[in-house]
Amino acid sequence: MSKPQPLILFSFLLLAVVLIVLPHGLSYSQREILVFLTINILVVSSYRLLTLTGEWSLGHIVMMGVGAYGSAIYTKELGVPVPISMILGALTAGIIAWGLSFPLFRMKGFYFLIGSFAAGEIIRLLWKRFRDPFGGPKGIKRIDPFPDIDFGFVRIDFFDPVNYYYFVLIIVILCLVILWRIEKSMIGLTFHAVHWQDKLAESTGVNVRAYRTLALVISATFAGLAGTLLAHYIGTVNPNVFDIEQMVFVLTWAIVGGTTTIYGPIIGCIILTALNEIVLREMGLEQGRPLVYGLILIASVLFMPKGLEDVVKKVIDLIKQHVFRGRIKDV
């Protein structure tokens, strides 16, 4: 019995059409929110890669900040072209994560969680303490935007949120494909083994610490790339953008969405962002966002421990059963 390939193809085509058409039906402010949402999808997806090893970090959003600060400094202080500085910023986040792995992976579980929070706060305090080159509490301003592309017959202005959305969308899709391929590779399978049977994996010759470090570095690199996309769009970065409150939001997206599939955290990010922008903002309750997120997190853990992705799986199973049942009746 063959899989319903036409249904899968139709779903991808429909999704592609929605992603392309979506910004044209929104206001200017909503288009900017769409840009931020797309960047956040990369942040939460990269965070999920680290959770595959069983470790949860409270410093992931700071790695996003390392990428943003790094790219801004490379551009403003060293005159590096923006596209190259974005790559360097992402790599800087990966290098910093690699350096932090030495003290952090002497700990596990809750202690790693607290250690990652402490490491992130130290980095944020350095940003606040030193005006040169980090700009102190006010951060770095007037960061160069991503350069426009002029083909002669058409000019792409990346200050326009629609154009920047398409640019970010392409980057994020490519990153998601890479993250998915990593998870499905032997490296990803080893991440799972490290999570569920670390002692058994170690007994077979797997360097558990090395694989956890690898997951931390890869996730930080992609988070850093997301930070560069943000910095060169809004034109400024400061320590408050990457504080613990923002990290809690990322954590909530991942838990509410679920982390057993690559689309789980994405669903959590989209739905909770929509809740914040459509419901809370319209009702004037945006300041109560942490409270609402906290209630949703508690409700999710109690009543939906497998996350929203479990609901999606059940819907997909129902669709498949319906398709197969229909084929059997036709026969």
Residue frames relative to the residue before (quaternion, step in Angstrom):
aa qw qx qy qz dx dy dz
M 1.0000 0.0000 0.0000 0.0000 0.00 0.00 0.00
S 0.3199 -0.7909 0.4961 0.1616 3.60 -0.48 1.17
K 0.5450 -0.6070 0.4707 0.3361 3.53 -1.23 0.48
P 0.5349 -0.6448 0.4359 0.3289 3.58 -1.12 0.60
Q 0.1111 -0.8483 0.5163 0.0382 3.58 0.51 1.22
P 0.6338 0.5266 -0.3613 0.4364 3.67 0.89 -0.74
L 0.6329 0.5311 -0.3291 0.4572 3.60 1.04 -0.74
I 0.6559 0.5015 -0.3070 0.4733 3.57 0.98 -0.86
L 0.6507 0.5137 -0.3101 0.4654 3.58 0.96 -0.89
F 0.6510 0.5137 -0.3135 0.4626 3.57 0.95 -0.87
S 0.6386 0.5351 -0.3258 0.4470 3.60 1.00 -0.82
F 0.6673 0.4916 -0.2988 0.4731 3.59 0.97 -0.86
L 0.6492 0.5110 -0.3164 0.4662 3.58 0.98 -0.81
L 0.6456 0.5154 -0.3131 0.4686 3.56 1.00 -0.83
L 0.6449 0.5174 -0.3119 0.4681 3.57 0.99 -0.86
A 0.6454 0.5251 -0.3171 0.4551 3.59 0.97 -0.87
V 0.6512 0.5106 -0.3122 0.4666 3.58 0.95 -0.87
V 0.6499 0.5197 -0.3149 0.4564 3.59 0.95 -0.90
L 0.6740 0.5028 -0.2985 0.4514 3.60 0.89 -0.94
I 0.6753 0.4894 -0.2927 0.4676 3.59 1.04 -0.73
V 0.7366 0.4306 -0.2293 0.4684 3.58 0.90 -0.95
L 0.5216 0.7152 -0.3881 0.2564 3.58 1.07 -0.79
P 0.7215 0.4590 -0.3102 0.4155 3.68 0.62 -0.93
H 0.6284 0.5734 -0.3415 0.3996 3.59 1.10 -0.56
G 0.6893 0.4437 -0.2906 0.4934 3.59 1.24 -0.21
L 0.6233 0.5500 -0.3193 0.4550 3.57 1.30 0.20
S 0.5368 -0.5884 0.4897 0.3547 3.54 -1.30 0.33
Y 0.7118 -0.4490 0.3097 0.4425 3.58 -1.28 0.19
S 0.6810 0.4817 -0.2943 0.4664 3.60 0.86 -0.93
Q 0.6487 0.5116 -0.3174 0.4655 3.58 1.03 -0.75
R 0.6093 0.5390 -0.3489 0.4653 3.58 1.11 -0.61
E 0.6393 0.5094 -0.3284 0.4732 3.58 1.03 -0.75
I 0.6217 0.5263 -0.3354 0.4733 3.57 1.03 -0.76
L 0.6274 0.5402 -0.3271 0.4556 3.58 1.05 -0.77
V 0.6184 0.5288 -0.3356 0.4748 3.59 1.06 -0.73
F 0.6760 0.4871 -0.2920 0.4696 3.58 0.87 -0.97
L 0.6260 0.5407 -0.3333 0.4523 3.58 1.02 -0.79
T 0.6624 0.5074 -0.3079 0.4571 3.58 0.91 -0.89
I 0.6366 0.5088 -0.3202 0.4830 3.58 1.05 -0.77
N 0.6611 0.5163 -0.3035 0.4520 3.59 0.96 -0.85
I 0.5757 0.5746 -0.3750 0.4446 3.58 1.15 -0.57
L 0.6486 0.4946 -0.3139 0.4859 3.58 1.02 -0.77
V 0.6282 0.5448 -0.3372 0.4414 3.59 1.01 -0.79
V 0.7346 0.4255 -0.2495 0.4660 3.58 0.74 -1.04
S 0.6225 0.5317 -0.3443 0.4595 3.61 1.11 -0.59
S 0.6550 0.4878 -0.3122 0.4853 3.57 1.02 -0.76
Y 0.6065 0.5524 -0.3491 0.4529 3.58 1.11 -0.66
R 0.6195 0.5648 -0.3390 0.4270 3.56 1.02 -0.81
L 0.5968 0.5835 -0.3722 0.4059 3.61 1.03 -0.72
L 0.6520 0.5044 -0.3143 0.4708 3.57 1.01 -0.78
T 0.6509 0.5295 -0.3246 0.4366 3.60 0.98 -0.79
L 0.5239 0.6352 -0.4195 0.3822 3.61 1.19 -0.34
T 0.6844 0.4659 -0.2810 0.4852 3.59 1.15 -0.56
G 0.5885 -0.6020 0.3571 0.4046 3.56 1.31 -0.03
E 0.6374 0.5126 -0.3342 0.4682 3.60 1.24 -0.03
W 0.1599 -0.7654 0.6193 0.0712 3.57 -1.05 0.89
S 0.1913 -0.8141 0.5456 0.0548 3.53 -0.75 1.11
L 0.2563 -0.7332 0.6044 0.1772 3.55 -1.25 0.54
G 0.6306 0.5388 -0.3343 0.4477 3.57 1.25 0.28
H 0.3836 0.7626 -0.4616 0.2410 3.57 1.27 0.07
I 0.6601 0.5078 -0.3165 0.4542 3.58 0.96 -0.84
V 0.6024 0.5414 -0.3555 0.4664 3.60 1.17 -0.53
M 0.6100 0.5309 -0.3525 0.4709 3.60 1.10 -0.62
M 0.5787 0.5436 -0.3592 0.4906 3.56 1.18 -0.58
G 0.6645 0.5069 -0.2891 0.4668 3.55 1.01 -0.86
V 0.6009 0.5543 -0.3561 0.4527 3.59 1.06 -0.71
G 0.6538 0.5025 -0.3089 0.4740 3.57 0.98 -0.83
A 0.6632 0.5102 -0.3018 0.4570 3.57 0.95 -0.90
Y 0.6788 0.4748 -0.2851 0.4823 3.58 0.87 -0.96
G 0.6522 0.5352 -0.3204 0.4307 3.56 0.91 -0.91
S 0.6806 0.4822 -0.2909 0.4687 3.58 0.84 -0.96
A 0.6424 0.5277 -0.3234 0.4520 3.58 1.01 -0.83
I 0.6775 0.4855 -0.2911 0.4696 3.60 0.94 -0.88
Y 0.6367 0.5255 -0.3356 0.4538 3.59 0.94 -0.83
T 0.6880 0.4833 -0.2791 0.4638 3.56 1.02 -0.81
K 0.7556 0.4171 -0.2206 0.4544 3.59 0.73 -1.11
E 0.7680 0.3866 -0.1990 0.4702 3.57 0.86 -0.95
L 0.7950 0.3080 -0.1474 0.5015 3.58 0.96 -0.81
G 0.4356 -0.7362 0.4309 0.2874 3.58 1.26 -0.10
V 0.3309 0.7451 -0.5130 0.2686 3.58 1.14 0.53
P 0.5270 -0.6260 0.4588 0.3463 3.64 -0.91 0.79
V 0.6311 -0.5984 0.3450 0.3531 3.56 -0.99 0.88
P 0.6698 0.4963 -0.3462 0.4303 3.68 0.70 -0.85
I 0.6742 0.4753 -0.2938 0.4828 3.59 1.02 -0.80
S 0.6425 0.5302 -0.3255 0.4474 3.57 1.00 -0.82
M 0.6098 0.5467 -0.3528 0.4525 3.60 1.10 -0.63
I 0.6480 0.4987 -0.3118 0.4839 3.57 1.00 -0.80
L 0.6633 0.5010 -0.2986 0.4689 3.57 0.97 -0.90
G 0.6247 0.5415 -0.3355 0.4517 3.58 1.05 -0.75
A 0.6516 0.5055 -0.3074 0.4748 3.57 0.98 -0.87
L 0.6668 0.4953 -0.3006 0.4688 3.58 0.95 -0.87
T 0.6032 0.5565 -0.3517 0.4504 3.59 1.09 -0.69
A 0.6325 0.5244 -0.3274 0.4667 3.58 0.99 -0.83
G 0.6526 0.5119 -0.3092 0.4653 3.58 1.00 -0.81
I 0.6568 0.5107 -0.3081 0.4615 3.58 1.00 -0.83
I 0.6413 0.5124 -0.3197 0.4732 3.58 0.98 -0.85
A 0.6400 0.5207 -0.3185 0.4667 3.58 0.99 -0.85
W 0.6296 0.5268 -0.3323 0.4644 3.58 1.02 -0.79
G 0.6592 0.5053 -0.3110 0.4620 3.60 0.97 -0.82
L 0.6763 0.4923 -0.2865 0.4670 3.57 1.01 -0.82
S 0.5612 0.6352 -0.3892 0.3608 3.58 1.15 -0.53
F 0.5977 0.5986 -0.3707 0.3834 3.61 1.06 -0.64
P 0.7360 0.3425 -0.2609 0.5224 3.65 0.82 -0.78
L 0.6570 0.5588 -0.3293 0.3844 3.60 0.93 -0.83
F 0.7458 0.4138 -0.2403 0.4634 3.58 0.89 -0.87
R 0.4355 0.5944 -0.5089 0.4452 3.49 1.21 0.67
M 0.6985 0.3885 -0.2324 0.5542 3.54 1.42 -0.15
K 0.1588 -0.7713 0.6082 0.0998 3.54 -1.29 0.38
G 0.8376 0.2551 -0.1540 0.4578 3.52 -1.33 0.36
F 0.8511 -0.0309 0.0537 0.5214 3.56 -0.87 -1.02
Y 0.6566 0.5208 -0.3171 0.4439 3.58 0.98 -0.82
F 0.6176 0.5165 -0.3421 0.4845 3.58 1.10 -0.67
L 0.6201 0.5564 -0.3336 0.4411 3.58 1.01 -0.84
I 0.6991 0.4492 -0.2640 0.4897 3.58 0.86 -0.97
G 0.6379 0.5360 -0.3265 0.4464 3.58 1.03 -0.77
S 0.6508 0.5049 -0.3146 0.4719 3.57 1.00 -0.80
F 0.6169 0.5329 -0.3399 0.4690 3.59 1.08 -0.69
A 0.6641 0.5046 -0.3003 0.4627 3.57 0.92 -0.93
A 0.6498 0.5150 -0.3172 0.4603 3.59 0.95 -0.86
G 0.6575 0.5122 -0.3070 0.4596 3.57 0.97 -0.86
E 0.6617 0.5040 -0.3075 0.4622 3.58 0.99 -0.82
I 0.6041 0.5442 -0.3576 0.4594 3.59 1.08 -0.65
I 0.6535 0.5033 -0.3105 0.4724 3.57 0.94 -0.86
R 0.6615 0.5038 -0.3095 0.4612 3.59 0.94 -0.86
L 0.6364 0.5198 -0.3263 0.4673 3.58 1.05 -0.73
L 0.6166 0.5282 -0.3443 0.4714 3.59 1.08 -0.65
W 0.6253 0.5271 -0.3367 0.4667 3.58 1.03 -0.76
K 0.6928 0.4730 -0.2755 0.4695 3.58 0.97 -0.87
R 0.6784 0.5296 -0.2942 0.4157 3.58 1.00 -0.84
F 0.7955 0.3100 -0.1478 0.4993 3.59 0.83 -0.94
R 0.3081 -0.7600 0.5479 0.1654 3.55 -0.64 1.14
D 0.7498 0.2526 -0.1580 0.5908 3.55 1.16 -0.57
P 0.5925 -0.3148 -0.7384 0.0680 1.61 -1.15 2.22
F 0.5244 0.7088 -0.3681 0.2951 3.60 1.31 -0.04
G 0.4969 -0.6965 0.4078 0.3189 3.59 1.24 -0.15
G 0.4757 -0.6986 0.4332 0.3132 3.60 1.22 0.13
P 0.8177 -0.2404 0.1663 0.4959 3.61 -1.16 -0.51
K 0.6790 0.4937 -0.2935 0.4574 3.59 1.10 -0.64
G 0.4304 -0.7362 0.4369 0.2860 3.57 1.25 -0.22
I 0.6171 -0.5221 0.4384 0.3929 3.53 -1.32 -0.43
K 0.1218 -0.8021 0.5835 0.0371 3.56 -0.84 0.99
R 0.8076 0.2758 -0.2300 0.4678 3.53 -1.41 0.25
I 0.1624 0.7822 -0.5715 0.1874 3.55 0.82 1.04
D 0.5312 -0.6493 0.4375 0.3238 3.57 -0.90 0.89
P 0.4055 -0.7091 0.5171 0.2556 3.59 -0.93 0.84
F 0.6291 -0.4853 0.4158 0.4426 3.54 -1.28 0.17
P 0.4825 -0.7091 0.4210 0.2951 3.63 -0.68 1.02
D 0.5210 -0.6261 0.4856 0.3174 3.53 -1.14 0.74
I 0.3086 -0.7272 0.5850 0.1834 3.53 -1.23 0.57
D 0.0917 -0.8036 0.5880 0.0068 3.55 -0.71 1.12
F 0.1592 -0.8043 0.5698 0.0553 3.56 -0.53 1.24
G 0.6042 -0.5400 0.3617 0.4609 3.58 1.27 0.05
F 0.7897 0.2550 -0.1272 0.5433 3.56 0.62 -1.13
V 0.7873 0.0948 -0.0669 0.6055 3.59 1.24 -0.31
R 0.1856 -0.7758 0.5970 0.0858 3.55 -1.09 0.81
I 0.2176 -0.7770 0.5805 0.1092 3.59 -0.81 1.02
D 0.1465 -0.7974 0.5845 0.0327 3.54 -0.48 1.28
F 0.2486 -0.8123 0.5127 0.1247 3.58 -0.41 1.21
F 0.4791 0.6172 -0.4633 0.4181 3.57 1.26 0.20
D 0.5779 0.5552 -0.3554 0.4811 3.54 1.27 -0.48
P 0.4505 -0.7241 0.4445 0.2740 3.64 -0.61 1.07
V 0.5993 0.5557 -0.3737 0.4386 3.62 1.11 -0.55
N 0.6771 0.4792 -0.2911 0.4766 3.58 0.88 -0.94
Y 0.6757 0.4809 -0.3072 0.4666 3.58 0.94 -0.84
Y 0.5857 0.5688 -0.3613 0.4505 3.57 1.13 -0.62
Y 0.6683 0.4866 -0.3080 0.4709 3.59 0.88 -0.90
F 0.6314 0.5307 -0.3275 0.4609 3.58 1.03 -0.79
V 0.6772 0.4783 -0.2823 0.4825 3.57 0.88 -0.99
L 0.6293 0.5534 -0.3351 0.4306 3.59 0.97 -0.85
I 0.6522 0.5059 -0.3133 0.4696 3.59 0.94 -0.87
I 0.6591 0.5083 -0.3052 0.4627 3.58 0.92 -0.93
V 0.6842 0.4921 -0.2897 0.4536 3.58 0.86 -0.97
I 0.6373 0.5187 -0.3360 0.4604 3.62 0.95 -0.80
L 0.6456 0.5104 -0.3181 0.4706 3.59 0.95 -0.85
C 0.6597 0.5036 -0.3058 0.4665 3.59 0.97 -0.85
L 0.6456 0.5184 -0.3218 0.4593 3.59 0.99 -0.80
V 0.6232 0.5268 -0.3347 0.4712 3.57 1.05 -0.75
I 0.6550 0.5051 -0.3104 0.4685 3.58 0.97 -0.88
L 0.6566 0.5060 -0.3106 0.4652 3.59 0.93 -0.89
W 0.6483 0.5146 -0.3140 0.4651 3.57 1.01 -0.81
R 0.6584 0.5029 -0.3073 0.4682 3.57 0.98 -0.86
I 0.6189 0.5341 -0.3430 0.4626 3.59 1.04 -0.73
E 0.6709 0.5055 -0.3041 0.4494 3.57 0.90 -0.91
K 0.7179 0.4425 -0.2546 0.4733 3.59 0.99 -0.79
S 0.5700 0.5898 -0.3822 0.4257 3.59 1.26 -0.14
M 0.7079 -0.4185 0.3379 0.4577 3.56 -1.31 -0.04
I 0.5948 0.5616 -0.3628 0.4463 3.58 1.12 -0.63
G 0.6739 0.4950 -0.2909 0.4650 3.56 0.92 -0.93
L 0.6404 0.5160 -0.3226 0.4686 3.57 0.99 -0.80
T 0.6387 0.5081 -0.3223 0.4796 3.57 1.08 -0.69
F 0.5765 0.5663 -0.3717 0.4569 3.61 1.09 -0.66
H 0.6629 0.4996 -0.2965 0.4724 3.57 0.94 -0.94
A 0.6483 0.5183 -0.3175 0.4586 3.58 0.97 -0.84
V 0.6319 0.5298 -0.3206 0.4660 3.56 1.03 -0.82
H 0.6476 0.5287 -0.3096 0.4530 3.55 1.06 -0.78
W 0.8137 0.3357 -0.1521 0.4495 3.56 0.60 -1.17
Q 0.8065 0.0792 -0.0243 0.5854 3.59 1.06 -0.68
D 0.0280 -0.8539 0.5196 0.0087 3.57 0.61 1.10
K 0.6576 0.5025 -0.3219 0.4599 3.62 0.96 -0.78
L 0.6539 0.4997 -0.3118 0.4748 3.57 1.00 -0.83
A 0.6427 0.5176 -0.3226 0.4637 3.58 0.97 -0.84
E 0.6541 0.5120 -0.3108 0.4619 3.57 0.99 -0.84
S 0.6506 0.5287 -0.3170 0.4435 3.57 1.04 -0.74
T 0.6798 0.4622 -0.2844 0.4932 3.60 1.22 -0.43
G 0.6705 -0.5290 0.2873 0.4336 3.58 1.27 0.19
V 0.4748 0.6636 -0.4476 0.3658 3.60 1.25 0.10
N 0.3284 -0.7195 0.5794 0.1969 3.56 -0.89 0.95
V 0.2836 -0.8151 0.4825 0.1494 3.56 0.07 1.35
R 0.6704 0.5034 -0.3071 0.4504 3.56 0.87 -0.92
A 0.6432 0.5283 -0.3272 0.4474 3.59 0.97 -0.81
Y 0.6825 0.4781 -0.2949 0.4677 3.58 0.94 -0.82
R 0.6242 0.5074 -0.3439 0.4845 3.60 1.06 -0.63
T 0.6281 0.5229 -0.3272 0.4743 3.57 1.05 -0.74
L 0.6395 0.5301 -0.3202 0.4554 3.56 0.98 -0.87
A 0.6542 0.5062 -0.3098 0.4689 3.59 0.96 -0.86
L 0.6470 0.5207 -0.3121 0.4614 3.57 1.00 -0.84
V 0.6762 0.4976 -0.2931 0.4573 3.59 0.91 -0.92
I 0.6665 0.4949 -0.3108 0.4628 3.60 0.88 -0.90
S 0.6740 0.4919 -0.3038 0.4598 3.58 0.86 -0.93
A 0.6549 0.5070 -0.3126 0.4651 3.59 1.00 -0.79
T 0.6252 0.5468 -0.3388 0.4421 3.59 1.02 -0.76
F 0.6867 0.4562 -0.2857 0.4885 3.59 0.91 -0.87
A 0.6150 0.5222 -0.3488 0.4768 3.60 1.08 -0.64
G 0.6346 0.5296 -0.3193 0.4635 3.56 1.05 -0.78
L 0.6226 0.5285 -0.3326 0.4716 3.57 1.06 -0.75
A 0.6272 0.5212 -0.3305 0.4751 3.58 1.02 -0.79
G 0.6361 0.5340 -0.3224 0.4541 3.58 1.04 -0.75
T 0.6506 0.5034 -0.3221 0.4685 3.58 0.99 -0.75
L 0.6204 0.5358 -0.3384 0.4620 3.59 1.04 -0.74
L 0.6643 0.4938 -0.2972 0.4760 3.56 1.04 -0.78
A 0.6776 0.5273 -0.3022 0.4141 3.58 0.82 -1.02
H 0.7446 0.4082 -0.2322 0.4744 3.59 0.88 -0.90
Y 0.6071 0.5043 -0.3750 0.4863 3.55 1.29 0.18
I 0.7601 0.3467 -0.2102 0.5078 3.60 0.79 -0.96
G 0.4197 -0.7613 0.4219 0.2573 3.61 1.25 -0.25
T 0.7736 0.2221 -0.1625 0.5708 3.60 1.21 0.21
V 0.0578 -0.7633 0.6411 0.0553 3.55 -1.24 0.53
N 0.0521 0.7768 -0.6274 0.0162 3.56 -1.14 0.62
P 0.6892 -0.5282 0.2951 0.3986 3.61 -1.14 0.54
N 0.6346 0.5702 -0.3403 0.3954 3.61 1.05 -0.68
V 0.5682 0.6003 -0.3835 0.4120 3.59 1.20 -0.46
F 0.7772 0.3114 -0.1395 0.5288 3.58 1.14 -0.65
D 0.3202 0.7701 -0.4937 0.2463 3.58 1.01 0.80
I 0.7447 -0.4283 0.2792 0.4290 3.57 -1.32 0.08
E 0.5797 0.5847 -0.3837 0.4182 3.60 1.11 -0.57
Q 0.6595 0.4897 -0.3026 0.4834 3.57 0.98 -0.84
M 0.6301 0.5343 -0.3340 0.4537 3.58 1.06 -0.71
V 0.6217 0.5359 -0.3366 0.4615 3.58 1.05 -0.73
F 0.6140 0.5389 -0.3471 0.4604 3.58 1.07 -0.71
V 0.6495 0.5060 -0.3118 0.4742 3.59 0.94 -0.88
L 0.6433 0.5263 -0.3112 0.4609 3.56 0.97 -0.89
T 0.6603 0.5091 -0.2973 0.4653 3.57 1.00 -0.87
W 0.6182 0.5372 -0.3459 0.4578 3.60 0.97 -0.81
A 0.6882 0.4945 -0.2874 0.4463 3.56 0.90 -0.96
I 0.6987 0.4719 -0.2837 0.4567 3.59 0.85 -0.93
V 0.6748 0.4874 -0.2991 0.4665 3.59 0.89 -0.91
G 0.6994 0.4581 -0.2744 0.4750 3.57 0.97 -0.79
G 0.4418 -0.6672 0.4786 0.3614 3.57 1.05 -0.78
T 0.2550 -0.8097 0.5178 0.1060 3.56 -1.04 0.74
T 0.4980 0.6629 -0.4430 0.3410 3.63 1.17 0.20
T 0.7490 0.2533 -0.1782 0.5857 3.61 1.26 -0.26
I 0.5963 -0.5879 0.4054 0.3666 3.56 -1.19 0.45
Y 0.6931 0.4768 -0.2901 0.4563 3.58 1.13 -0.55
G 0.4753 0.6995 -0.4299 0.3163 3.61 1.21 -0.27
P 0.7147 0.4237 -0.2730 0.4849 3.63 0.66 -1.01
I 0.6017 0.5587 -0.3633 0.4403 3.61 1.09 -0.63
I 0.6438 0.5085 -0.3158 0.4767 3.58 0.97 -0.85
G 0.6501 0.5192 -0.3152 0.4565 3.57 0.93 -0.88
C 0.6566 0.5147 -0.3020 0.4613 3.57 0.97 -0.89
I 0.6802 0.4959 -0.2935 0.4530 3.59 0.87 -0.94
I 0.7052 0.4725 -0.2793 0.4489 3.58 0.78 -1.01
L 0.6987 0.4576 -0.2895 0.4676 3.61 0.86 -0.85
T 0.6118 0.5218 -0.3491 0.4812 3.60 1.11 -0.58
A 0.6386 0.5111 -0.3180 0.4794 3.57 0.99 -0.81
L 0.6242 0.5387 -0.3308 0.4591 3.57 1.02 -0.81
N 0.6820 0.4908 -0.2869 0.4601 3.56 0.93 -0.92
E 0.7531 0.4260 -0.2222 0.4494 3.57 0.80 -1.03
I 0.7417 0.4074 -0.2295 0.4809 3.60 0.99 -0.77
V 0.7701 0.3605 -0.1842 0.4929 3.56 0.85 -1.00
L 0.7505 0.4198 -0.2439 0.4484 3.58 0.52 -1.17
R 0.6785 0.4864 -0.3067 0.4571 3.59 0.88 -0.89
E 0.6614 0.5031 -0.3109 0.4612 3.59 0.95 -0.81
M 0.7068 0.4327 -0.2550 0.4981 3.59 1.10 -0.66
G 0.4792 -0.6887 0.4243 0.3408 3.57 1.29 -0.05
L 0.5405 0.6346 -0.3780 0.4029 3.56 1.22 0.49
E 0.2723 0.8050 -0.4965 0.1772 3.58 1.19 0.39
Q 0.6201 0.5469 -0.3485 0.4416 3.60 1.10 -0.65
G 0.6753 0.4820 -0.2907 0.4766 3.56 1.22 -0.42
R 0.2925 0.7994 -0.4818 0.2082 3.56 1.28 0.28
P 0.6584 0.4935 -0.3479 0.4494 3.67 0.81 -0.77
L 0.6398 0.5230 -0.3297 0.4565 3.60 1.02 -0.79
V 0.6664 0.4982 -0.2980 0.4678 3.58 0.90 -0.95
Y 0.6464 0.5150 -0.3163 0.4657 3.58 0.96 -0.87
G 0.6460 0.5302 -0.3205 0.4460 3.57 1.01 -0.82
L 0.6548 0.5043 -0.3040 0.4738 3.56 0.99 -0.85
I 0.6476 0.5111 -0.3139 0.4699 3.57 1.01 -0.86
L 0.6383 0.5329 -0.3233 0.4518 3.58 1.00 -0.82
I 0.6601 0.4963 -0.3048 0.4744 3.58 0.91 -0.89
A 0.6636 0.5042 -0.3021 0.4628 3.59 0.92 -0.94
S 0.6442 0.5281 -0.3223 0.4497 3.57 1.01 -0.79
V 0.6666 0.5002 -0.3026 0.4624 3.57 0.93 -0.89
L 0.7014 0.4803 -0.2668 0.4541 3.59 1.00 -0.83
F 0.8346 0.2535 -0.0826 0.4821 3.54 0.77 -1.09
M 0.7890 0.1688 -0.0993 0.5823 3.60 1.20 -0.34
P 0.0327 -0.8714 0.4891 0.0184 3.60 0.73 1.08
K 0.6830 0.4696 -0.2915 0.4776 3.60 1.15 -0.48
G 0.5370 -0.6698 0.3779 0.3468 3.57 1.27 0.08
L 0.7142 -0.4486 0.3340 0.4209 3.51 -1.37 0.07
E 0.5634 0.6147 -0.3903 0.3903 3.58 1.14 -0.52
D 0.5979 0.5638 -0.3587 0.4428 3.58 1.15 -0.58
V 0.6188 0.5250 -0.3370 0.4774 3.58 1.10 -0.69
V 0.6439 0.5200 -0.3157 0.4640 3.57 0.97 -0.86
K 0.6364 0.5323 -0.3285 0.4514 3.59 0.97 -0.86
K 0.6678 0.5010 -0.3034 0.4594 3.57 0.93 -0.87
V 0.6362 0.5150 -0.3250 0.4737 3.59 1.03 -0.77
I 0.6496 0.5110 -0.3140 0.4672 3.60 0.97 -0.86
D 0.6402 0.5220 -0.3208 0.4634 3.59 0.99 -0.83
L 0.6433 0.5193 -0.3191 0.4633 3.58 0.99 -0.80
I 0.6458 0.5145 -0.3143 0.4685 3.57 1.01 -0.85
K 0.6583 0.5091 -0.3091 0.4604 3.57 0.93 -0.89
Q 0.6481 0.5139 -0.3189 0.4628 3.57 0.94 -0.86
H 0.6476 0.5197 -0.3143 0.4600 3.57 1.02 -0.82
V 0.6598 0.5061 -0.3051 0.4641 3.57 0.97 -0.91
F 0.6834 0.4844 -0.2921 0.4615 3.56 0.88 -0.95
R 0.6402 0.5294 -0.3284 0.4496 3.57 1.00 -0.84
G 0.6389 0.5319 -0.3122 0.4598 3.54 1.06 -0.82
R 0.6535 0.5087 -0.3150 0.4636 3.59 1.01 -0.80
I 0.6458 0.5228 -0.3254 0.4513 3.55 1.01 -0.86
K 0.6491 0.5149 -0.3196 0.4597 3.60 0.98 -0.82
D 0.6307 0.5350 -0.3371 0.4499 3.58 1.06 -0.79
V 0.6477 0.5099 -0.3166 0.4693 3.56 1.05 -0.74
